[in-house]
Amino acid sequence: MNTHVHKVFLITGVSSGFGLAFSQAALAAGHTVVGTVRRESERAAFEALDAHRAKAFVLDVTDFPAIEPLVADILREVGQIDVLVNNAGYGHEGILEESPLTEMQRQFDVNVFGAVAMIKAVLPGMRELRSGHIVNITSMAGFITLPGIAYYSGSKFALEGISEALAKEVESLGIHVTAVAPGSFRTEWAGRSMIRSGRTLGDYDAVFDPVRKAREEKSGRQDGDPHKAAQALLTLVAAEKPPVHLLLGEDAVRLVREKIAWLQGEIDAWEHLSISTGFD
């Protein structure tokens, strides 16, 4: 493992949270970081992190036609992209029956389609170089679920599956793919960044209200440190054989292990029915 090789990172959503922490760590390690921001007013603040190695471009990842031309502009400016970090995303909270379908479409546009559009834009250059690393920031919610985050979990389950399939497609081309699934970290995910659908049906109060209350109370006091997550990212992209899936946070490891044990138990309990479906 060589942590001192200079790399060019393209990180989406660098104005705050994980994106900003990832960028700061990569810059401190001597790398070049190209970050995407949502607003022109955010460009200067990001580029002020480093006058020479921090570059910002304005992009809404749901503006799919804009992504390929933007990546072409980035390549003309910096030469190549070694690491793509699909970090841009947000959380939606709401009972499925109460949440408009348009909210699900928006959730998938940002968290899934935007990430895939970024991947498709950088892959030609990585294929030509026969190197590169695509890092998709998912969530432990891509493995486990809670009442009230059906749309969010669905988007992260999707990105986990896409990442795993893509890893198999590009492995022989020298390109790595890792889905990084954080647990609860001290970012704005559960605060100002979260979109919440309104409540209308009292039948769901008992199952959902305690979950929403606990999330609101914990917001800003989560155990996970985004700066330590950023150091983990640097270790990941320096690895010769990085994993396809990486959990971040003690809670993510514990809860996903519990999910795997539960799933194993359910498979065992229903195996007789599962294997009864073949031709005699």
C-alpha positions in Angstrom: 0.0 0.0 0.0 1.4 3.4 -1.1 -0.4 6.4 0.5 1.9 8.9 -1.2 1.0 8.5 -4.9 -0.6 11.7 -6.1 -4.2 11.2 -7.3 -6.8 13.4 -8.9 -10.1 13.0 -7.0 -13.5 14.0 -8.4 -15.9 14.3 -5.5 -19.6 15.3 -5.8 -21.3 17.4 -3.2 -18.3 19.0 -1.5 -20.0 22.0 0.2 -20.5 20.2 3.6 -20.6 16.9 5.4 -18.7 13.9 4.0 -17.9 15.7 0.8 -16.1 18.5 2.5 -14.3 16.2 4.9 -13.2 13.9 2.1 -11.9 16.9 0.2 -10.0 18.4 3.1 -8.3 15.0 3.8 -7.3 14.4 0.2 -5.9 17.9 -0.1 -4.0 17.6 3.1 -2.5 14.3 1.8 -1.2 16.2 -1.3 -3.8 15.1 -3.8 -5.8 17.3 -6.3 -9.5 17.5 -5.6 -12.1 18.6 -8.2 -15.4 19.1 -6.3 -18.9 19.7 -7.5 -21.1 22.3 -5.8 -24.7 23.2 -6.3 -24.3 27.0 -6.4 -21.9 29.4 -8.0 -21.6 31.1 -4.6 -20.0 27.9 -3.1 -17.2 27.7 -5.7 -14.9 30.3 -4.1 -15.2 28.8 -0.6 -14.2 25.4 -1.9 -11.3 26.7 -4.0 -10.0 28.7 -1.0 -9.1 25.4 0.6 -6.1 25.2 -1.6 -5.2 27.8 -4.3 -3.6 25.2 -6.6 -5.1 21.8 -6.0 -8.8 22.6 -5.1 -11.0 23.2 -8.1 -14.8 23.5 -8.1 -17.5 23.2 -10.8 -21.1 23.9 -10.4 -23.3 20.8 -11.0 -26.7 19.5 -10.1 -26.3 15.7 -10.5 -29.9 15.4 -11.6 -29.0 17.5 -14.7 -28.0 14.4 -16.5 -27.2 16.0 -19.9 -24.7 18.4 -18.2 -22.6 15.7 -16.6 -20.7 14.3 -19.6 -19.7 17.7 -20.9 -18.6 18.8 -17.5 -16.4 15.7 -17.0 -14.9 16.5 -20.4 -14.1 20.0 -19.2 -12.6 18.6 -16.0 -10.4 16.2 -18.0 -9.2 19.0 -20.2 -8.2 21.0 -17.1 -6.6 18.3 -14.9 -5.7 15.6 -17.4 -7.2 12.5 -15.7 -9.5 11.4 -13.0 -8.1 8.7 -10.7 -10.8 8.5 -8.1 -14.5 9.3 -8.5 -16.3 9.7 -5.2 -20.1 9.7 -5.7 -21.0 11.5 -2.5 -23.8 13.8 -3.5 -27.1 12.6 -2.0 -29.7 13.3 0.6 -32.1 11.4 2.9 -35.9 11.2 2.5 -38.0 10.5 5.6 -41.6 9.5 5.4 -44.0 6.6 5.6 -44.3 5.0 2.2 -48.1 5.4 2.0 -47.9 9.0 3.0 -45.0 10.0 0.7 -45.7 11.2 -2.8 -44.2 9.1 -5.6 -42.5 12.3 -6.9 -40.4 12.2 -3.7 -39.2 8.7 -4.6 -38.4 9.8 -8.1 -36.3 12.7 -6.8 -34.6 10.5 -4.3 -33.5 8.0 -7.0 -32.6 10.8 -9.4 -30.1 12.2 -6.9 -28.9 9.1 -5.1 -28.9 6.6 -8.0 -29.3 8.0 -11.4 -26.9 11.0 -10.7 -24.3 8.6 -9.4 -24.6 6.3 -12.4 -24.4 9.2 -14.8 -21.2 10.3 -13.1 -19.8 6.8 -13.4 -20.7 6.5 -17.1 -18.9 9.9 -17.7 -15.6 8.9 -16.1 -15.4 5.3 -17.2 -14.1 5.9 -20.8 -11.0 7.8 -19.4 -10.4 5.1 -16.7 -10.7 2.3 -19.3 -8.1 4.1 -21.5 -5.7 4.3 -18.5 -6.6 0.8 -17.3 -6.8 2.3 -13.8 -9.1 4.1 -11.5 -11.3 3.8 -8.5 -15.0 4.5 -8.3 -16.3 5.0 -4.7 -20.0 5.1 -4.2 -21.1 6.5 -0.8 -24.1 4.4 0.1 -25.3 3.8 3.7 -25.9 1.1 6.2 -29.5 1.7 5.1 -28.4 -0.1 2.0 -28.3 -3.2 4.1 -30.7 -2.6 7.0 -34.0 -0.8 7.1 -36.2 1.2 9.5 -39.8 2.4 9.3 -39.9 5.7 7.5 -36.9 5.5 5.1 -38.3 3.2 2.4 -37.3 5.6 -0.4 -33.9 6.3 1.0 -33.1 2.6 1.8 -34.4 1.6 -1.7 -32.0 4.1 -3.3 -29.0 2.8 -1.3 -29.9 -0.8 -1.8 -29.9 0.0 -5.5 -26.5 1.7 -5.4 -25.0 -1.2 -3.4 -26.2 -3.7 -6.1 -25.1 -1.5 -9.0 -21.6 -1.1 -7.4 -21.2 -4.9 -6.9 -22.2 -5.7 -10.5 -20.0 -2.8 -11.9 -17.1 -4.1 -9.9 -17.3 -7.4 -11.8 -17.6 -5.7 -15.1 -14.5 -3.5 -14.8 -12.2 -5.7 -12.7 -10.3 -7.0 -15.7 -9.8 -3.4 -16.9 -7.8 -2.4 -13.8 -10.7 -0.3 -12.3 -11.8 -0.8 -8.7 -15.3 -0.2 -7.4 -16.2 0.2 -3.7 -19.5 0.9 -2.1 -18.8 2.7 1.2 -21.7 2.3 3.7 -21.5 4.7 6.6 -23.5 4.3 9.8 -24.5 7.3 11.9 -22.0 10.2 11.4 -22.1 13.7 12.6 -23.2 15.3 9.4 -26.4 17.2 8.3 -28.0 14.1 6.9 -30.6 13.9 9.6 -30.8 17.7 10.0 -31.2 20.4 7.3 -30.3 18.0 4.5 -33.2 15.6 5.1 -36.5 16.0 3.2 -39.5 15.0 5.3 -42.9 14.1 4.0 -45.9 15.2 6.1 -47.8 12.9 8.4 -51.5 12.2 7.6 -52.3 8.7 8.8 -52.5 8.0 12.5 -52.3 4.2 11.9 -48.5 4.6 11.5 -47.9 6.7 14.6 -46.8 3.9 16.9 -44.3 2.4 14.5 -42.9 5.7 13.1 -43.0 8.4 15.7 -40.4 6.8 18.0 -38.0 6.4 15.1 -38.4 10.0 14.0 -38.0 11.2 17.6 -34.9 9.2 18.2 -33.3 10.4 14.9 -34.1 14.1 15.7 -32.7 13.8 19.2 -29.5 12.1 18.0 -28.9 14.6 15.1 -25.6 16.4 15.8 -24.6 13.9 18.4 -23.9 10.9 16.3 -20.8 8.8 17.2 -19.3 8.8 13.7 -16.6 11.4 13.0 -16.6 12.5 9.3 -12.9 13.4 9.5 -12.0 9.8 10.5 -14.2 8.6 7.7 -12.2 10.7 5.4 -9.0 9.1 6.6 -10.6 5.7 6.0 -11.3 6.8 2.4 -7.7 7.6 1.9 -6.6 4.2 3.2 -9.2 2.6 0.9 -8.1 4.3 -2.3 -4.4 3.5 -1.5 -5.1 -0.2 -1.2 -3.9 -2.5 -3.9 -6.9 -4.8 -3.5 -9.7 -2.6 -2.1 -13.0 -4.3 -1.0 -16.2 -4.0 -3.0 -18.2 -3.2 0.2 -16.8 -1.2 3.1 -18.9 -0.5 6.2 -17.9 2.6 8.3 -18.8 2.9 11.9 -19.3 0.6 14.8 -23.0 0.8 14.5 -22.9 -0.1 10.8 -20.8 -3.2 11.5 -23.0 -4.3 14.4 -26.3 -3.8 12.7 -25.3 -5.3 9.4 -24.0 -8.4 11.2 -27.3 -8.6 13.0 -29.1 -8.4 9.6 -27.0 -11.1 8.1 -27.7 -13.4 11.1 -31.4 -12.7 10.8 -31.4 -13.3 7.1 -29.5 -16.6 7.5 -32.1 -17.7 10.1 -35.0 -16.8 7.7 -33.4 -18.7 4.9 -32.9 -21.7 7.1 -36.4 -21.6 8.4 -38.0 -21.4 4.9 -35.5 -23.6 3.1 -38.0 -26.4 2.7 -40.3 -24.1 0.7 -37.5 -22.4 -1.2 -36.2 -25.7 -2.6 -39.6 -27.2 -3.4 -40.0 -25.3 -6.6 -37.9 -27.4 -9.0 -39.1 -30.0 -11.6 -39.4 -33.5 -10.2 
